[in-house]
Amino acid sequence: MNTTSATPSASPAPPVESWWSRAFFALWPAGAIVLVDQLSKITIQMNMEPGTSVHVLGTVVQFTHQLNPAGAMSIRLGPPSFYLVITAAVVIFLAWSLVQKPLPTATRWALLLVLGGAVGNMIDRIRLGAVIDFIDVEFIDFSMPAIDLGPIHVPGEVMTRWPVFNVADACVTSGIVLLILATFIFDRHYAAQGDSD
């Protein structure tokens, strides 16, 4: 009587996830930021003329429609095309890092915030040649001297309000703050926990 030994069958290889599928799941929060940013700007653009303001919380918080061809706080580091090229390079690098690299949670969310904000403002620069700003808030009086170093120009002024900004700017700033915290606090804390295990 012939007996054949049963050989264990090899387990099927896990399905290979496509790059586009990984990109979608890695980047969808940044896409949501872009959607909210663009909807808010389109709403302002459709309902307010540039240079006009609407009170939201008295004079403490206003919506002021401004077109900003320069950088954050109207700081000029070069022509408008300079900002577009720099932003595009940052967007490509951040998107690649988020899709290709395993990152700690805090760092990942920080980069997603920066990426979403950068794409939101980049769309404005491509579409209009300038960024739509509209969030206008009260600020302590602050004297800022003018700085003029060739292509780098910072207008001097007495600030009584914070420079007008938008949802994308707020996300970029929040992302940078979170990235600093992640680099110097959160990541070190988790690394220390891993070493103690």
C-alpha positions as CSV (number, residue, x, y, z in Angstrom):
1,M,0.0,0.0,0.0
2,N,1.5,3.2,-1.1
3,T,1.3,6.2,1.2
4,T,2.1,9.7,0.1
5,S,3.3,12.2,2.6
6,A,1.3,15.3,2.7
7,T,3.4,18.4,2.0
8,P,2.2,21.6,3.5
9,S,1.0,24.0,0.9
10,A,2.8,27.3,0.7
11,S,0.7,30.2,2.0
12,P,-0.3,32.6,-0.7
13,A,1.8,35.8,-1.0
14,P,0.0,38.9,0.4
15,P,-1.3,41.1,-2.4
16,V,1.0,43.8,-3.5
17,E,-0.5,47.2,-2.7
18,S,-0.2,49.6,-5.6
19,W,1.6,52.9,-5.3
20,W,-1.6,54.8,-6.0
21,S,-3.4,53.0,-3.3
22,R,-0.7,53.7,-0.7
23,A,-0.5,57.3,-1.8
24,F,-4.3,57.7,-1.3
25,F,-4.3,56.3,2.2
26,A,-1.2,58.2,3.1
27,L,-2.2,61.6,1.7
28,W,-6.0,61.8,2.0
29,P,-5.8,64.1,5.1
30,A,-3.8,66.6,3.2
31,G,-6.4,66.4,0.4
32,A,-9.1,67.2,2.9
33,I,-7.2,70.3,4.0
34,V,-6.8,71.4,0.4
35,L,-10.6,71.0,-0.1
36,V,-11.5,73.1,3.0
37,D,-8.9,75.7,2.1
38,Q,-10.1,76.1,-1.5
39,L,-13.8,76.1,-0.5
40,S,-13.2,78.9,2.0
41,K,-11.3,81.0,-0.5
42,I,-13.9,80.5,-3.3
43,T,-16.6,81.6,-0.8
44,I,-14.6,84.8,0.0
45,Q,-13.9,85.4,-3.7
46,M,-17.6,85.0,-4.7
47,N,-19.0,87.2,-1.9
48,M,-16.3,89.9,-1.2
49,E,-14.4,92.3,-3.4
50,P,-10.6,92.6,-2.8
51,G,-9.9,95.2,-0.1
52,T,-13.2,94.9,1.6
53,S,-13.8,93.7,5.2
54,V,-16.7,92.0,7.1
55,H,-16.9,91.9,10.9
56,V,-17.1,88.4,12.4
57,L,-16.5,89.1,16.1
58,G,-16.6,92.8,16.1
59,T,-13.2,94.2,15.1
60,V,-11.3,91.4,16.9
61,V,-11.9,88.9,14.1
62,Q,-12.8,90.1,10.5
63,F,-12.8,88.7,7.1
64,T,-10.7,90.9,4.8
65,H,-10.3,89.9,1.2
66,Q,-6.6,90.4,0.1
67,L,-4.6,89.1,-2.8
68,N,-1.0,88.4,-1.7
69,P,1.6,87.8,-4.4
70,A,4.4,87.5,-1.9
71,G,5.1,85.1,0.9
72,A,3.9,84.8,4.5
73,M,3.4,88.2,6.2
74,S,3.9,89.8,2.7
75,I,7.6,89.1,2.9
76,R,9.2,89.3,-0.6
77,L,12.1,86.9,-1.3
78,G,11.8,87.1,-5.1
79,P,9.2,87.3,-7.9
80,P,5.9,85.3,-7.6
81,S,7.4,82.5,-9.8
82,F,10.0,81.9,-7.1
83,Y,7.4,81.0,-4.5
84,L,5.7,78.7,-7.0
85,V,8.9,76.8,-7.8
86,I,9.8,76.5,-4.1
87,T,6.3,75.4,-3.1
88,A,6.2,72.8,-5.9
89,A,9.6,71.3,-4.7
90,V,8.4,71.2,-1.1
91,V,5.1,69.5,-2.1
92,I,6.9,66.8,-4.1
93,F,9.4,66.1,-1.3
94,L,6.7,65.9,1.4
95,A,4.4,63.7,-0.7
96,W,7.2,61.3,-1.5
97,S,8.3,61.2,2.2
98,L,4.8,60.5,3.4
99,V,4.2,57.7,0.9
100,Q,7.6,56.0,1.0
101,K,8.8,56.4,4.5
102,P,7.4,54.9,7.8
103,L,7.1,58.0,10.1
104,P,6.1,58.5,13.7
105,T,2.5,59.6,14.1
106,A,3.2,63.1,15.3
107,T,5.7,63.7,12.5
108,R,3.3,62.3,9.9
109,W,0.5,64.6,10.9
110,A,2.8,67.6,11.0
111,L,3.9,66.9,7.4
112,L,0.3,66.3,6.3
113,L,-0.6,69.8,7.7
114,V,2.3,71.4,5.9
115,L,1.6,69.5,2.7
116,G,-2.1,70.4,2.6
117,G,-1.4,74.1,3.3
118,A,1.3,74.2,0.7
119,V,-0.9,72.7,-2.0
120,G,-3.8,75.0,-1.1
121,N,-1.6,78.1,-1.6
122,M,0.1,76.7,-4.7
123,I,-3.3,76.3,-6.4
124,D,-3.9,80.0,-5.7
125,R,-0.6,80.9,-7.3
126,I,-1.3,78.8,-10.4
127,R,-4.9,80.0,-10.7
128,L,-4.5,83.7,-9.8
129,G,-0.8,84.5,-9.5
130,A,-1.4,85.4,-5.8
131,V,-2.7,83.8,-2.6
132,I,-6.2,84.7,-1.3
133,D,-5.9,85.8,2.4
134,F,-9.0,86.7,4.4
135,I,-8.6,85.9,8.2
136,D,-7.9,89.2,9.9
137,V,-7.4,89.2,13.7
138,E,-6.5,91.8,16.3
139,F,-2.9,91.9,17.6
140,I,-0.9,93.9,20.0
141,D,0.8,97.0,18.6
142,F,4.2,96.0,17.3
143,S,6.8,98.0,15.3
144,M,8.5,96.0,12.6
145,P,11.5,97.7,10.9
146,A,11.9,97.5,7.2
147,I,14.6,95.1,5.8
148,D,15.8,95.5,2.3
149,L,18.6,93.1,1.2
150,G,18.5,93.1,-2.6
151,P,15.9,90.4,-3.5
152,I,14.8,90.0,0.1
153,H,12.4,92.8,1.1
154,V,10.4,92.9,4.4
155,P,8.1,96.0,4.6
156,G,8.5,98.0,7.7
157,E,5.3,98.9,9.5
158,V,3.6,99.3,12.8
159,M,1.4,96.2,13.3
160,T,-1.9,96.8,15.0
161,R,-3.4,93.6,13.6
162,W,-1.9,90.2,12.6
163,P,-1.1,90.0,8.9
164,V,-4.2,88.6,7.1
165,F,-3.9,84.9,6.5
166,N,-5.9,81.9,5.3
167,V,-6.7,78.2,6.2
168,A,-3.6,77.0,4.4
169,D,-1.3,79.4,6.3
170,A,-2.8,78.2,9.6
171,C,-2.2,74.6,8.7
172,V,1.4,75.2,7.6
173,T,2.1,77.1,10.8
174,S,0.5,74.4,13.0
175,G,2.4,71.7,11.1
176,I,5.7,73.4,11.7
177,V,5.0,73.9,15.4
178,L,3.9,70.2,15.6
179,L,7.0,69.1,13.7
180,I,9.3,71.0,16.2
181,L,7.4,69.4,19.1
182,A,7.7,65.9,17.4
183,T,11.4,66.3,16.7
184,F,12.4,67.5,20.2
185,I,9.8,66.0,22.5
186,F,7.5,63.3,21.1
187,D,9.9,61.3,19.0
188,R,12.6,61.4,21.8
189,H,10.0,60.3,24.3
190,Y,8.9,57.3,22.1
191,A,12.6,56.5,21.3
192,A,13.4,56.4,25.1
193,Q,10.4,54.2,25.7
194,G,11.6,51.8,23.0
195,D,15.1,51.6,24.4
196,S,13.7,50.8,27.9
197,D,11.5,47.9,26.6
